[in-house]
Amino acid sequence: QVQLVESGGGLVQAGGSLRLSCVASGIIFKFNAMGWYRQAPGKQRELVAVITGGGTTNYADSVKGRFTISRDIAKNTVYLQMNNLKPEDTGVYYCNVNLPSGLFYSWGQGTQVTVSA
């Protein structure tokens, strides 16, 4: 059974950094692209970063150059290093698969990131 558990969020001033972690039990990273998604208040959930099964990474334009997605296959964990944070990065961050089908596993509880100006 797949379980997604995100952690590492918090309150930080603009320009600061946070590192998010997601333990993805039951997902084989070599065969599944993983993504970090965020949902800002009053907005739809959006994809911010992806790491493919082969390890290729892609980013939304809004975070390119500031965020880095990585993974530890042995620990079944995906990370999101966020630097130079901006108030518009505020939201709840989730991890999940990123599949051509558009299907997802059940979402975890997410981790709140709040960036103050």
Sequence and secondary structure as in RCSB ss.txt:
>XXXX:A:sequence
QVQLVESGGGLVQAGGSLRLSCVASGIIFKFNAMGWYRQAPGKQRELVAVITGGGTTNYADSVKGRFTISRDIAK
NTVYLQMNNLKPEDTGVYYCNVNLPSGLFYSWGQGTQVTVSA
>XXXX:A:secstr
  EEEEE  EEEETT  EEEEEEEET  GGGS EEEEEE TTS  EEEEEE TTS EEE TTTTTTEEEEEEGGG
TEEEEEE S  GGG EEEEEEE  TT         EEEEEE 
